[in-house]
Amino acid sequence: MPIEVSKVFNARVYIDGQDFIAKAEEVDLPKVRFKFVDAKALGLYGEMELPSGLDKLEARIKFNSIYRDFIALASNPFVLRTIIIRASKQDWDQRGVAREVPVKAEIRGFFKEFDTGKLKARDAAEAEATISVLYYKLEVDGRDVVEVDVMNNIYKVEGRDILQNYKANIGG
């Protein structure tokens, strides 16, 4: 089987439909982290951990300067923001680029903190913000990879509702 290497070299960031091309420098997509609880019982020689839910999700955006439009959006923690990140993923093989597919991340949440800039002598100013994420969806090549909707008890992997039985058991 031939070896393939996948790379995402660049992306574009939109906040509430506003294009931040050439302004955003770096985006940390949400880290999906599971909560586990200890389980121990009489008769079992050892202890184990079992999954019990998802930890809160956060994302981070770093900007390459101080932008009034970004600071204005981040300044109101009571307004849910929609952040779309679009990228192109290249799959390389021994002949070159074998295919190029779209990557899309959608994040909905509240700005929970932001700095208004870091100023350094003879260096570019930087500003960054952290988003408390309520909704996250990652698509690669038009196919859903993961979707988390905290407020609606949705957790899907490759389109499959992992919480389907759980929601039915609790009546919703």
Backbone bond lengths (Angstrom), bond angles and torsions (degrees), N, CA, C in turn:
res aa  C-N    CA-C-N  psi(-1)  N-CA   C-N-CA  omega(-1)  CA-C   N-CA-C  phi
1 M - - - 1.449 - - 1.534 108.27 -
2 P 1.332 116.87 126.98 1.467 118.69 -179.20 1.530 112.28 -67.23
3 I 1.300 114.48 148.24 1.460 121.09 179.73 1.525 109.11 -81.41
4 E 1.328 115.65 135.99 1.463 121.53 174.08 1.525 108.95 -123.29
5 V 1.308 115.42 143.76 1.456 122.32 176.83 1.523 106.99 -119.58
6 S 1.323 116.91 130.03 1.464 121.66 179.78 1.519 110.07 -107.03
7 K 1.334 115.85 138.32 1.458 121.31 -179.94 1.528 110.21 -141.55
8 V 1.320 115.00 140.59 1.460 122.33 168.39 1.522 104.96 -115.42
9 F 1.331 116.24 113.87 1.456 120.57 -174.03 1.526 113.74 -97.58
10 N 1.324 118.08 -18.04 1.446 118.97 -173.25 1.519 109.51 -159.03
11 A 1.309 116.55 165.52 1.465 120.87 179.60 1.524 108.70 -156.58
12 R 1.311 114.04 168.59 1.464 121.31 178.23 1.517 107.61 -130.71
13 V 1.345 116.92 138.75 1.459 122.25 -174.34 1.528 109.56 -115.22
14 Y 1.330 114.98 134.24 1.462 122.55 175.16 1.530 107.62 -125.12
15 I 1.318 116.58 134.40 1.467 121.34 175.09 1.518 106.97 -121.26
16 D 1.329 116.37 119.15 1.464 122.44 -176.57 1.526 111.23 49.36
17 G 1.321 116.30 40.64 1.452 121.98 177.39 1.517 114.81 84.44
18 Q 1.319 117.75 -10.45 1.469 121.21 -179.64 1.523 109.75 -84.75
19 D 1.318 116.23 126.87 1.459 122.80 -176.64 1.526 110.20 -79.28
20 F 1.326 116.51 126.30 1.465 121.59 177.57 1.528 110.73 -109.85
21 I 1.345 116.03 38.04 1.459 120.29 179.22 1.528 109.78 -58.85
22 A 1.317 115.55 135.74 1.466 124.89 178.69 1.523 113.08 67.16
23 K 1.334 118.18 9.08 1.469 121.27 178.26 1.526 111.69 -110.18
24 A 1.328 116.87 -42.81 1.465 119.85 178.09 1.523 108.26 -78.19
25 E 1.308 114.96 136.02 1.464 120.35 -178.01 1.527 112.15 -103.67
26 E 1.329 115.54 -31.71 1.464 119.52 -173.68 1.526 108.77 -157.60
27 V 1.334 115.69 142.46 1.467 121.10 176.29 1.518 108.35 -130.88
28 D 1.328 115.80 129.13 1.464 120.28 170.32 1.520 106.50 -100.39
29 L 1.331 116.28 110.36 1.458 119.99 176.68 1.523 109.11 -68.20
30 P 1.329 117.50 159.02 1.473 119.53 -178.73 1.527 112.23 -58.16
31 K 1.302 114.36 140.44 1.462 121.39 173.64 1.527 106.79 -93.54
32 V 1.332 116.69 117.18 1.465 120.79 178.37 1.522 106.76 -81.87
33 R 1.317 114.52 113.23 1.460 121.79 -175.23 1.527 108.30 -122.73
34 F 1.304 116.56 126.06 1.459 121.64 -178.13 1.522 110.60 -89.17
35 K 1.328 115.58 144.39 1.463 120.89 171.73 1.525 107.68 -90.51
36 F 1.316 115.49 141.84 1.458 121.66 177.98 1.522 109.10 -127.07
37 V 1.324 116.20 148.67 1.461 121.32 175.02 1.521 108.43 -120.02
38 D 1.326 114.71 148.25 1.456 119.62 176.76 1.517 109.72 -70.76
39 A 1.311 115.46 140.20 1.461 120.76 176.24 1.529 107.58 -128.88
40 K 1.315 114.76 124.90 1.461 119.94 175.96 1.513 107.43 -142.22
41 A 1.311 116.04 148.94 1.462 120.27 -177.13 1.519 109.31 -151.10
42 L 1.318 114.19 153.93 1.464 119.77 175.74 1.520 109.19 -59.68
43 G 1.276 115.75 139.32 1.452 120.93 178.64 1.521 113.74 92.55
44 L 1.323 117.39 -18.63 1.459 120.01 176.21 1.519 108.58 -92.25
45 Y 1.297 115.93 132.98 1.454 121.15 -177.29 1.533 111.34 -72.31
46 G 1.303 117.20 -33.20 1.457 120.32 -176.87 1.517 112.59 -120.65
47 E 1.313 113.90 176.55 1.457 121.69 175.47 1.521 108.71 -107.50
48 M 1.315 115.34 161.37 1.458 119.69 177.18 1.512 109.40 -145.14
49 E 1.303 115.38 168.99 1.450 122.02 174.34 1.519 108.20 -115.22
50 L 1.335 115.37 139.68 1.458 120.79 178.67 1.521 109.43 -124.86
51 P 1.340 116.97 143.70 1.467 119.25 -179.18 1.525 111.11 -65.41
52 S 1.355 115.90 139.58 1.468 119.77 -178.01 1.529 112.85 -131.61
53 G 1.320 117.70 5.59 1.456 120.13 178.70 1.514 111.10 149.44
54 L 1.326 114.85 -171.00 1.460 121.25 179.27 1.520 110.38 -108.45
55 D 1.298 115.34 143.51 1.456 121.08 173.36 1.529 107.92 -77.71
56 K 1.326 117.54 164.64 1.457 120.29 179.77 1.526 109.83 -63.47
57 L 1.328 115.23 149.97 1.454 122.04 -177.74 1.524 110.04 -104.14
58 E 1.322 115.37 142.98 1.458 121.46 175.61 1.524 109.10 -137.31
59 A 1.320 115.27 151.33 1.459 122.06 173.09 1.523 107.00 -130.74
60 R 1.323 116.02 162.53 1.460 121.02 -179.33 1.515 109.04 -140.17
61 I 1.326 115.31 138.31 1.459 121.39 175.07 1.514 108.18 -124.44
62 K 1.325 115.64 132.48 1.459 121.67 177.00 1.525 107.62 -113.74
63 F 1.336 115.50 131.29 1.461 121.50 179.81 1.520 110.01 -106.92
64 N 1.337 116.10 154.10 1.463 120.70 -174.73 1.527 114.10 -91.30
65 S 1.330 116.45 7.46 1.455 121.31 176.00 1.528 108.14 -165.56
66 I 1.289 116.47 -173.14 1.461 122.19 176.68 1.528 107.06 -96.73
67 Y 1.327 116.40 117.45 1.468 121.28 -177.08 1.522 109.72 -119.71
68 R 1.321 114.66 122.73 1.460 120.88 -179.69 1.530 111.21 -57.93
69 D 1.336 118.07 -43.93 1.468 120.99 -176.69 1.532 111.63 -64.03
70 F 1.329 117.24 -38.54 1.467 119.80 176.93 1.532 110.99 -67.23
71 I 1.333 116.85 -46.52 1.469 120.49 -178.48 1.525 110.59 -62.01
72 A 1.330 117.23 -37.97 1.468 120.38 177.75 1.529 110.72 -63.24
73 L 1.331 118.28 -41.83 1.472 120.99 178.48 1.526 111.28 -66.24
74 A 1.321 116.57 -41.78 1.461 121.34 -175.87 1.521 113.08 -76.31
75 S 1.314 118.08 -15.23 1.461 121.69 -173.58 1.518 114.89 -76.77
76 N 1.317 118.14 -13.87 1.463 120.23 -178.76 1.529 110.20 -110.72
77 P 1.330 118.33 102.44 1.465 120.85 -177.16 1.530 113.62 -76.48
78 F 1.326 117.80 -2.75 1.463 121.25 -176.61 1.522 113.02 -96.87
79 V 1.327 117.02 -0.05 1.463 120.78 -178.87 1.526 108.90 -112.30
80 L 1.333 115.88 124.13 1.462 121.61 176.51 1.520 108.26 -68.78
81 R 1.310 116.72 129.60 1.466 122.26 179.53 1.526 109.72 -109.54
82 T 1.326 115.20 145.08 1.464 121.20 174.74 1.518 107.76 -108.34
83 I 1.314 114.98 122.90 1.460 121.77 -178.93 1.524 107.50 -116.83
84 I 1.312 116.03 124.95 1.466 121.99 178.22 1.525 107.26 -115.34
85 I 1.315 115.54 130.20 1.451 121.33 174.70 1.523 106.61 -117.48
86 R 1.308 116.63 124.29 1.465 121.91 178.59 1.535 108.37 -117.01
87 A 1.322 114.64 135.78 1.458 120.17 -179.31 1.521 109.03 -143.10
88 S 1.313 115.01 172.76 1.456 121.76 175.90 1.519 107.99 -124.00
89 K 1.324 115.44 125.12 1.474 121.05 -179.50 1.521 108.46 -101.32
90 Q 1.307 116.01 125.22 1.462 121.33 178.36 1.519 109.56 -103.81
91 D 1.317 115.58 132.71 1.461 122.32 173.38 1.526 107.27 -106.38
92 W 1.323 115.29 120.22 1.462 121.98 -176.38 1.527 109.74 -106.78
93 D 1.322 116.00 141.94 1.455 121.06 169.22 1.525 108.16 -128.28
94 Q 1.329 118.13 -167.93 1.464 120.40 -175.08 1.526 113.15 -66.55
95 R 1.334 118.28 -12.64 1.469 121.24 178.80 1.532 112.52 -96.01
96 G 1.324 117.98 -12.64 1.467 121.95 -176.86 1.520 110.05 128.31
97 V 1.327 116.43 -146.92 1.466 120.48 179.91 1.529 108.73 -73.32
98 A 1.320 116.54 114.51 1.464 121.47 -179.24 1.524 110.97 -83.02
99 R 1.330 116.18 -35.35 1.474 120.28 177.54 1.522 108.69 -162.96
100 E 1.320 113.92 157.67 1.454 121.37 179.01 1.525 106.73 -134.09
101 V 1.340 116.48 125.23 1.462 120.85 -175.52 1.531 110.26 -130.08
102 P 1.342 116.18 154.08 1.461 119.09 -179.86 1.529 112.33 -77.79
103 V 1.330 114.68 148.56 1.457 122.98 172.04 1.526 106.23 -124.44
104 K 1.325 115.50 131.83 1.466 119.34 178.85 1.522 108.63 -134.16
105 A 1.322 115.67 129.93 1.459 121.63 173.95 1.521 107.26 -118.96
106 E 1.329 115.78 130.48 1.459 121.03 175.83 1.511 108.20 -116.33
107 I 1.315 115.24 128.27 1.459 122.20 -178.86 1.521 107.48 -127.31
108 R 1.326 115.81 131.20 1.463 120.16 172.12 1.518 107.55 -122.92
109 G 1.321 115.65 130.92 1.454 118.62 -179.25 1.510 111.77 -179.01
110 F 1.307 114.30 -168.66 1.455 122.81 -177.25 1.529 109.30 -114.23
111 F 1.324 116.21 137.15 1.462 118.73 172.20 1.523 107.50 -67.78
112 K 1.315 116.60 121.52 1.465 119.56 -177.93 1.518 112.66 -102.03
113 E 1.315 116.24 -21.63 1.459 119.39 173.69 1.519 108.46 -160.89
114 F 1.306 114.93 151.41 1.458 120.48 176.02 1.520 107.86 -154.83
115 D 1.316 114.53 150.25 1.456 116.77 171.93 1.521 107.53 -108.29
116 T 1.287 115.76 151.66 1.462 120.46 -176.27 1.517 112.05 -90.77
117 G 1.315 116.77 4.83 1.448 119.94 172.93 1.513 113.83 138.32
118 K 1.321 114.24 151.20 1.462 122.67 171.94 1.521 105.75 -117.64
119 L 1.303 115.93 123.42 1.453 120.65 -178.16 1.514 109.36 -110.58
120 K 1.356 115.83 129.60 1.457 121.53 -179.97 1.521 108.28 -134.11
121 A 1.296 115.39 146.70 1.464 119.83 178.17 1.521 110.45 -60.61
122 R 1.330 116.03 131.86 1.465 123.18 176.55 1.525 113.67 53.72
123 D 1.329 116.93 32.33 1.462 120.90 179.27 1.525 108.69 -141.37
124 A 1.293 116.57 155.35 1.463 121.02 -179.86 1.530 110.28 -67.50
125 A 1.315 115.60 142.01 1.469 120.80 174.59 1.529 108.01 -72.38
126 E 1.314 116.46 150.21 1.459 121.59 178.61 1.516 109.05 -132.11
127 A 1.319 115.84 148.41 1.459 121.98 173.43 1.512 107.15 -141.00
128 E 1.324 116.82 145.64 1.462 118.89 178.36 1.507 110.78 -144.42
129 A 1.323 114.20 161.65 1.460 120.64 -177.63 1.519 109.60 -142.34
130 T 1.330 115.07 152.25 1.460 122.43 175.49 1.518 108.13 -114.30
131 I 1.325 115.34 137.10 1.464 122.11 -178.34 1.519 108.71 -114.09
132 S 1.331 116.44 130.17 1.459 122.10 170.70 1.528 106.07 -83.33
133 V 1.318 116.92 115.09 1.463 122.59 -168.43 1.529 111.21 -94.98
134 L 1.345 115.63 126.89 1.460 121.91 173.86 1.524 111.70 -101.11
135 Y 1.328 116.17 -26.42 1.464 121.59 -178.33 1.518 108.67 -139.49
136 Y 1.339 115.14 136.41 1.462 120.82 178.16 1.517 108.74 -146.01
137 K 1.331 115.58 131.87 1.465 120.96 176.36 1.515 108.37 -139.39
138 L 1.325 115.49 131.39 1.459 122.01 177.81 1.522 108.47 -118.18
139 E 1.335 115.54 126.38 1.465 122.53 177.20 1.517 108.76 -120.21
140 V 1.329 116.17 138.82 1.453 122.15 173.58 1.524 107.38 -129.23
141 D 1.317 116.07 124.90 1.465 122.61 -179.03 1.533 111.39 57.58
142 G 1.340 116.51 37.52 1.461 121.51 177.96 1.516 114.75 76.65
143 R 1.324 117.30 2.61 1.466 121.18 -179.57 1.521 109.89 -110.14
144 D 1.337 115.54 135.71 1.456 120.74 178.46 1.526 110.33 -66.36
145 V 1.318 115.98 132.88 1.466 121.20 175.70 1.518 108.97 -102.08
146 V 1.332 116.32 -55.31 1.464 121.09 178.98 1.525 108.12 -145.42
147 E 1.339 115.49 144.51 1.458 121.40 176.58 1.524 108.19 -141.49
148 V 1.320 115.66 127.68 1.461 122.03 179.33 1.527 107.73 -127.82
149 D 1.329 116.05 124.13 1.466 121.90 175.31 1.524 106.16 -128.50
150 V 1.313 115.77 97.50 1.458 121.78 -172.32 1.522 111.74 -62.39
151 M 1.331 117.59 -43.89 1.464 121.47 -175.60 1.530 113.20 -69.84
152 N 1.334 117.36 -21.41 1.463 120.91 -177.12 1.528 113.06 -114.10
153 N 1.344 117.62 15.56 1.462 121.96 179.31 1.520 112.67 51.99
154 I 1.316 116.50 46.78 1.458 120.72 178.35 1.521 108.74 -112.24
155 Y 1.315 115.39 127.25 1.456 122.37 171.58 1.517 106.70 -141.68
156 K 1.340 115.82 106.88 1.461 121.24 -177.12 1.526 109.82 -118.30
157 V 1.326 114.64 142.52 1.454 122.02 174.27 1.522 106.70 -124.91
158 E 1.332 115.86 120.46 1.463 122.70 -176.12 1.531 111.38 50.77
159 G 1.329 116.13 40.78 1.459 122.11 176.77 1.523 114.93 83.75
160 R 1.309 118.07 -9.46 1.469 122.04 -178.71 1.528 110.03 -89.27
161 D 1.331 116.19 126.12 1.467 121.85 -178.57 1.526 109.31 -77.21
162 I 1.316 116.31 101.93 1.465 122.56 -177.67 1.531 111.04 -67.01
163 L 1.333 117.38 -27.64 1.463 121.46 -176.57 1.526 113.81 -95.75
164 Q 1.318 118.21 11.57 1.464 121.52 -175.93 1.526 112.13 -55.06
165 N 1.323 119.35 -51.29 1.453 122.21 -179.43 1.526 111.40 -66.53
166 Y 1.313 116.82 -41.47 1.460 122.03 178.93 1.527 110.27 -57.46
167 K 1.344 116.13 -48.34 1.472 119.67 -179.00 1.529 111.47 -64.19
168 A 1.321 117.60 -38.95 1.475 120.84 178.01 1.533 110.00 -65.25
169 N 1.316 116.36 -40.15 1.474 120.11 -178.79 1.524 113.35 -65.37
170 I 1.348 116.93 -31.27 1.457 118.39 -178.55 1.541 111.84 -97.64
171 G 1.327 115.90 8.78 1.452 120.50 173.68 1.515 114.94 85.73
172 G 1.275 118.59 24.77 1.460 118.26 179.36 1.444 111.51 -167.78
